[in-house]
């Protein structure tokens, strides 16, 4: 098994998964696995349990002891001498099939898998031995005190093994370095208290053996080598709007960065932080005097000196003429910073966006990078562990022009990059300039404080005494929390921290004491082939939707024709005005079985008409942005080869939010 990555990964993959294939995969042999009853277009699959054995024939000689939770495809189910047996194979080609007793395998009905949400404000995830205990805990008025008691026992190295099956390690588990997947066997929706919804998930553990069960909790205590922090490097890139109105703020950024370097020099940590600078304006077609759309004024490098940064800022002038409209191409500036700068030398990574305008949407014909929008930028930042902090200067003119609300929606979403529990969007009145100056100084103070602590071998935040609040965070708090998140990820990378070992357990997908924070993120385990096929079919629907803006009847008539040619169930009859794209079988049927609401699957002709031109354009934009996100995911390094030696069968956990 191998992962396509720049990293040299010599350790075994934590969990053995076999890629999920479409029944229409071109390489399939004549004999295929049994079709899944509840997931049309998919095969029946099972997870092997501890002590499972594979046999040449039912009750025959043992030929293999598969790793726990290997995924097998089911080719046949039969009874032999009173026992139920499964004929299984590791691929969909019918090669080298074996037999396993049915009680040594568990049906895996979903493609859903969990991944740890980024660390930071949230607590460590606890895995409970049974659902009843966890469900009772979510409803208890003593919730916080019980959790606090369990956490105290963990810190003291005496966990209650009757309650807990495992606990998330104290350091962060980086999927890119130690690939892991938690297949979801079952889930149950409930509430924490009376208000906050959460989902309790029954998760299969990682690649382990029966002898490992219950022996220890991985990384229970806090005995970390804090000296490892001393080698951390911190990279900060300012992405700055350099249109005419921004001149006073560029001057303030320059002044504060100079002060920041002075503070680092006095504290002895100037070699621990580097700054980079990306400038953006807007499309120059209306007036070439605008100069440029984006410009990397200073690449971020570990040997950047204070004079390099200050010199770049001094040379960073504003546009001599006004740009067209209110929007600027902020997404182009962020895209340059995320994709075209080399972040590899840095362990803590921050982008500070400074602008007084909304971003030009990726579908705008004047955008430098078509299709690049919030979805694509967030996924790129997530893949590279980069936090984004948008500082939005609000003006009365933008308010009157209706530009503020659009900017707020865009930048609030981007502000979730990094620790998703804290929205790092900062809105500041453009006048007086002193308000912006205070925010930048707060940022500087937080960066200096957290970086110096790291250089001394200390946590930016106390791991046992993190703030309990999730709202009202100041700029300094945001920076310190992101450095803390990076510290946990850095230690996890250095120590090659793996996910906890357990056979199966129950956990909450939200923090039990701060239920508005996500602890576990739901993903769908897809192959390159699946993601490509999904994108191609979505592209066909998108093209027809663009045509359908002028004629609803033409749109659905063409969809009907497309369904006849490409549907997963071509025998479906044409749909009525209130039937949906999902009814037509235009997208894989498994989408309708997943726990999310699909805007595309639920689209009917009557709904399309009710959207109006504005709503139809938003629908089209959303599809385009997701398609761009698919294209970006295809370029990521962390696709995993699970032994098939077929690039099309490499897998990646795709977030539910990116499905159509």
URTA-V546457 format. One record per residue. OMEGA is omega in whole degrees, -180 to 180 (* if undefined). NEAR is the number of other C-alpha atoms within 10 Angstrom. D_FIRST is the distance of its C-alpha to the first C-alpha in Angstrom with 1 decimal. Layout:
BEGIN
<<OMEGA	NEAR	D_FIRST> <OMEGA	NEAR	D_FIRST>>
END
This chain:
BEGIN
<<180	14	0.0> <179	19	3.8> <179	21	7.1> <-174	16	10.1> <173	14	12.5> <-176	8	15.3> <175	11	14.2> <-175	10	12.9> <-179	14	10.2> <-178	8	10.0> <-180	11	9.7> <175	12	7.3> <-172	21	6.7> <-177	17	10.2> <-178	22	10.3> <177	21	8.6> <172	25	9.6> <-175	23	10.1> <177	26	11.5> <-175	24	15.3> <171	20	17.3> <177	19	20.9> <-179	17	23.2> <180	10	24.3> <-173	13	21.1> <-175	7	22.5> <-175	9	20.1> <174	16	21.2> <-179	11	23.0> <-180	7	26.5> <-176	11	25.3> <175	17	23.5> <179	23	22.6> <178	17	25.5> <176	17	26.3> <-176	14	26.2> <-174	11	29.8> <180	14	29.7> <180	19	27.2> <-179	18	28.5> <180	17	26.1> <180	21	23.2> <173	22	22.1> <-178	21	22.6> <176	27	19.6> <172	20	19.5> <179	23	17.7> <-177	25	17.9> <177	20	20.2> <179	20	20.7> <178	13	21.9> <177	20	20.9> <177	20	21.0> <-175	24	20.3> <177	19	23.3> <176	16	24.3> <175	15	27.2> <-178	21	28.7> <179	15	30.1> <-177	10	28.8> <179	11	27.0> <-179	15	23.8> <-177	13	20.9> <171	12	17.9> <-174	13	17.4> <173	17	14.5> <179	21	13.1> <178	23	15.5> <166	26	15.1> <178	18	12.6> <179	26	13.8> <174	29	15.7> <-176	26	18.1> <-180	27	21.7> <-178	22	23.6> <174	14	26.7> <-178	15	28.5> <177	13	31.2> <180	12	33.6> <-179	10	34.1> <176	8	36.7> <179	7	36.9> <176	12	33.2> <-178	14	31.0> <176	22	27.9> <168	24	25.0> <-173	23	23.5> <175	26	19.8> <-178	21	16.9> <176	21	13.2> <-177	22	14.1> <-176	26	17.4> <177	16	18.5> <-177	19	20.0> <173	12	18.2> <180	10	18.3> <179	19	19.6> <180	23	20.6> <180	24	23.1> <176	23	23.0> <-175	22	26.0> <-179	19	26.4> <176	13	27.2> <179	17	23.8> <180	23	22.0> <179	15	22.9> <174	15	23.2> <-170	18	21.3> <-174	18	24.0> <169	19	22.7> <-174	20	19.9> <175	23	21.0> <178	23	19.0> <169	23	20.4> <176	20	19.7> <171	22	22.0> <179	22	24.7> <180	25	25.5> <-179	26	27.5> <-177	27	31.1> <-175	25	34.0> <177	26	32.3> <175	22	32.0> <180	19	29.0> <174	21	27.7> <180	25	28.9> <-174	25	27.4> <-176	23	30.2> <-180	21	30.3> <-177	17	32.4> <-175	19	33.3> <180	11	37.1> <-179	13	37.0> <180	21	35.1> <178	21	37.3> <-179	12	40.4> <-179	18	39.3> <-177	24	38.9> <-174	14	42.5> <175	14	44.1> <178	13	46.6> <-176	10	45.5> <-175	16	42.0> <-177	15	41.9> <178	12	43.6> <178	14	41.3> <179	15	38.2> <179	12	39.9> <177	12	40.6> <179	18	37.0> <179	20	35.8> <178	14	38.5> <179	15	37.4> <-179	18	33.9> <-180	17	35.2> <179	12	37.4> <178	14	34.5> <-179	14	36.0> <177	21	34.0> <-174	12	35.5> <176	14	33.0> <-178	10	35.0> <-174	15	34.3> <173	22	31.0> <-178	25	27.7> <176	30	25.9> <177	23	26.5> <179	21	24.5> <180	22	24.3> <175	23	27.2> <-176	26	25.0> <176	27	23.0> <-179	29	19.2> <-178	23	17.8> <-177	16	15.0> <-178	19	14.2> <-179	21	13.7> <-175	20	12.5> <179	19	10.9> <175	24	12.6> <175	26	14.2> <176	22	17.4> <180	28	18.2> <179	22	22.0> <-179	21	23.7> <176	15	27.2> <-173	16	29.3> <-178	13	32.9> <180	11	35.0> <178	17	37.7> <169	15	39.5> <-171	25	39.7> <-177	16	43.4> <-168	10	45.4> <-168	9	44.0> <177	13	40.3> <173	14	37.9> <177	20	34.5> <175	17	31.9> <-174	20	30.9> <174	23	27.4> <-170	23	26.1> <171	22	22.5> <-178	25	19.9> <-172	25	18.5> <-174	25	15.2> <-177	22	13.2> <179	17	16.2> <-179	16	18.6> <-179	12	22.2> <-179	9	23.5> <-169	11	22.2> <171	15	24.1> <-177	15	27.1> <-177	10	27.2> <171	15	26.8> <179	22	26.3> <170	16	23.8> <-176	20	25.8> <-174	21	29.0> <180	15	31.5> <-176	16	32.3> <-179	9	32.1> <176	12	30.2> <-176	11	30.9> <180	16	32.8> <179	13	33.4> <178	18	29.9> <-172	22	31.4> <-179	17	33.7> <-178	14	31.1> <174	21	30.3> <-174	19	31.5> <-180	23	32.8> <-180	22	32.9> <177	21	35.4> <173	24	36.1> <174	22	39.2> <-164	29	39.2> <172	26	42.9> <-178	28	45.1> <172	27	47.7> <-167	23	50.1> <-174	16	53.8> <-171	14	53.9> <-175	19	51.3> <-177	15	53.3> <-175	14	54.4> <175	22	50.9> <178	18	49.5> <-179	15	52.3> <177	18	51.4> <180	20	47.7> <-179	18	48.8> <-177	16	51.2> <177	19	48.7> <176	19	46.0> <178	15	48.7> <-179	15	49.5> <178	20	45.9> <177	22	45.6> <-180	14	48.9> <179	17	47.6> <179	19	44.5> <180	12	46.7> <-177	10	49.0> <178	13	46.2> <-178	12	44.4> <-175	19	41.1> <-180	19	41.6> <-177	16	38.6> <-176	20	36.3> <176	24	36.7> <180	23	36.7> <172	24	38.0> <-174	23	37.4> <175	24	39.5> <179	26	39.0> <175	29	42.1> <175	28	42.5> <-178	27	45.5> <180	30	45.6> <-176	22	45.9> <-178	15	48.6> <180	13	49.8> <-179	11	52.7> <-179	12	53.9> <180	10	52.3> <175	13	54.0> <170	22	51.2> <-177	18	49.4> <172	16	45.7> <176	19	43.1> <178	26	40.7> <174	18	40.9> <-176	18	38.7> <179	18	41.6> <175	20	39.6> <179	19	35.8> <-179	23	34.4> <-177	18	34.0> <-179	19	34.0> <176	11	37.2> <178	16	39.2> <-179	16	42.6> <-178	17	45.0> <176	11	47.2> <-178	14	44.4> <-177	23	43.8> <177	17	47.4> <179	14	48.3> <178	18	45.8> <180	20	47.2> <-179	12	50.8> <-176	10	50.0> <-179	20	48.4> <180	16	51.4> <-179	21	51.6> <-180	21	52.2> <-180	12	55.9> <179	13	56.1> <176	16	54.9> <-175	20	51.9> <178	14	52.3> <-177	10	52.1> <-177	17	50.6> <172	19	46.8> <-175	27	45.2> <180	25	41.7> <179	29	40.0> <177	27	36.7> <178	29	36.8> <178	28	37.4> <179	27	34.5> <176	21	32.2> <-178	19	33.3> <-177	26	32.6> <-170	19	29.1> <-172	13	27.8> <171	11	30.1> <-179	18	30.4> <-178	12	28.0> <-168	23	27.2> <-179	11	24.8> <-169	15	27.5> <-177	19	28.2> <171	21	27.0> <-171	24	29.5> <-178	23	29.9> <169	25	32.9> <176	24	34.6> <178	21	38.2> <179	26	39.6> <-179	24	43.4> <175	26	45.3> <-176	26	48.3> <172	24	47.2> <-180	23	44.7> <174	24	41.8> <-176	24	42.2> <-177	24	39.9> <178	24	37.1> <180	18	39.0> <-179	13	42.1> <179	12	43.1> <-180	17	44.0> <-179	21	40.6> <-179	20	39.0> <-178	18	35.4> <177	16	35.8> <179	23	33.6> <-179	25	32.7> <-174	28	33.8> <-178	23	33.1> <-176	20	29.9> <-178	24	28.3> <180	24	29.6> <180	22	28.5> <178	20	24.9> <179	20	24.8> <180	24	26.4> <-178	18	24.1> <-178	15	21.0> <177	17	22.8> <-180	22	24.4> <175	24	27.8> <179	28	30.8> <179	29	33.6> <179	26	37.2> <173	25	39.7> <-172	23	43.3> <178	24	45.4> <-175	22	49.1> <-180	20	51.2> <177	17	54.5> <-180	12	57.4> <179	11	57.2> <177	18	53.5> <-179	11	54.6> <-179	9	57.4> <-179	12	55.2> <-176	12	52.7> <-174	19	49.9> <-175	22	49.1> <178	12	47.6> <-180	13	45.1> <-180	21	44.1> <179	19	43.7> <-178	13	41.4> <-171	18	39.2> <173	24	39.1> <179	19	38.9> <180	18	35.6> <-179	25	34.3> <176	24	35.5> <176	20	32.8> <-172	26	30.1> <174	30	29.1> <-176	28	30.3> <179	22	30.9> <-179	22	33.5> <176	23	36.0> <-172	23	37.3> <176	29	38.0> <-178	23	40.5> <177	21	43.8> <-176	19	46.9> <174	18	49.8> <-178	15	53.3> <178	20	53.7> <0	12	57.2> <-179	9	58.1> <-178	14	55.6> <179	13	55.8> <177	13	53.5> <179	24	50.7> <180	18	51.6> <-179	15	51.3> <180	18	47.8> <178	22	46.6> <176	20	48.2> <178	19	46.5> <-180	22	43.1> <-179	20	44.0> <179	21	45.2> <180	23	42.0> <-180	25	39.8> <-178	24	42.0> <-176	19	42.2> <-178	24	38.5> <179	29	37.5> <176	22	40.2> <180	17	39.1> <-179	27	35.5> <177	22	37.0> <179	16	38.9> <-179	17	35.9> <173	21	36.9> <173	21	35.3> <171	24	36.7> <175	22	37.4> <-176	10	37.9> <-179	17	34.8> <-176	11	37.2> <179	7	39.9> <178	15	38.3> <-179	14	40.7> <-177	11	41.0> <178	10	42.2> <-180	14	40.1> <177	9	42.9> <-180	9	45.4> <175	15	43.1> <-178	14	44.7> <-180	22	43.2> <180	20	42.9> <-179	21	41.2> <-179	23	38.6> <-179	25	37.8> <-180	23	37.7> <180	24	35.4> <175	29	32.9> <177	29	33.0> <177	27	32.4> <-180	25	29.3> <178	28	28.0> <180	28	28.9> <179	24	26.8> <-180	23	23.8> <179	22	24.5> <178	22	24.8> <179	20	21.6> <-179	20	19.8> <-177	13	21.8> <-176	15	21.3> <-179	16	17.6> <177	20	18.9> <178	23	16.8> <-178	27	18.0> <-179	20	20.5> <174	24	19.8> <-179	26	21.7> <173	22	21.8> <-175	20	23.4> <178	20	25.9> <178	28	28.1> <176	27	28.2> <179	28	30.2> <174	23	28.8> <179	24	31.7> <-174	21	33.1> <179	26	35.5> <176	19	38.2> <-167	19	37.8> <174	20	36.7> <178	16	36.9> <178	20	33.8> <178	22	30.4> <-179	27	28.0> <-179	21	25.1> <180	15	24.4> <177	21	23.7> <175	23	21.0> <-175	22	20.0> <-176	23	16.4> <174	21	16.6> <175	25	14.7> <-179	22	16.0> <-180	18	18.1> <-178	19	19.6> <178	21	20.5> <-180	17	21.9> <178	15	24.0> <179	18	25.2> <180	22	26.3> <-180	13	28.0> <178	16	30.0> <178	20	30.9> <178	15	32.1> <179	13	34.4> <180	23	35.8> <-180	20	36.3> <179	13	38.2> <179	19	40.5> <178	24	41.0> <176	16	42.3> <-175	14	44.7> <176	19	45.6> <-179	19	47.0> <-179	11	50.2> <180	13	50.3> <-179	16	48.7> <180	14	49.8> <180	15	48.2> <-175	20	44.9> <173	23	44.7> <179	16	46.2> <176	17	43.4> <179	21	40.8> <178	18	42.4> <179	12	42.0> <180	18	38.4> <180	23	37.8> <-175	19	39.4> <-170	12	37.2> <-176	13	33.7> <174	19	34.0> <174	18	31.5> <-174	19	34.8> <-179	14	37.3> <180	11	39.9> <180	13	40.5> <177	12	44.0> <-175	16	45.0> <178	16	45.0> <-176	12	48.0> <-177	13	48.6> <173	13	47.1> <-169	17	44.0> <174	19	40.8> <176	22	37.9> <178	19	35.9> <-176	22	38.6> <179	23	38.2> <-177	19	34.6> <179	27	33.7> <-179	25	30.5> <-174	21	27.8> <-178	20	29.4> <-180	14	26.7> <-178	19	28.0> <-178	17	31.2> <-177	13	29.6> <-176	15	28.0> <175	11	30.1> <-179	11	31.3> <-178	15	34.2> <177	16	33.5> <-177	15	36.2> <-179	19	35.3> <-175	21	35.1> <-178	15	38.4> <174	16	40.3> <179	21	43.4> <180	18	46.2> <178	14	48.6> <179	15	46.0> <179	20	45.5> <-177	15	49.3> <-179	11	49.7> <-171	13	47.3> <-176	11	49.9> <-179	13	49.0> <-180	9	47.7> <178	13	45.4> <179	19	44.2> <177	16	43.4> <178	12	41.4> <179	18	39.4> <-180	18	38.7> <-177	20	37.8> <178	21	35.3> <-179	24	33.5> <-179	22	33.5> <179	23	32.0> <176	23	29.1> <177	27	28.4> <178	20	28.4> <177	23	25.9> <180	22	23.6> <179	15	24.0> <180	15	23.2> <-180	21	20.0> <-179	15	18.8> <-177	9	19.2> <-179	15	17.4> <-168	14	14.7> <168	23	12.7> <-173	23	11.2> <173	23	7.6> <-175	23	5.6> <174	19	4.7> <-178	16	4.7> <-177	14	8.3> <-180	11	8.6> <-176	11	11.3> <179	14	12.2> <-179	17	14.4> <171	23	11.9> <-170	24	10.1> <178	25	11.5> <178	22	13.9> <-177	21	16.5> <-180	20	19.7> <177	17	22.9> <-176	19	25.5> <-179	14	28.0> <177	18	26.6> <-175	21	27.0> <*	18	30.2>>
END
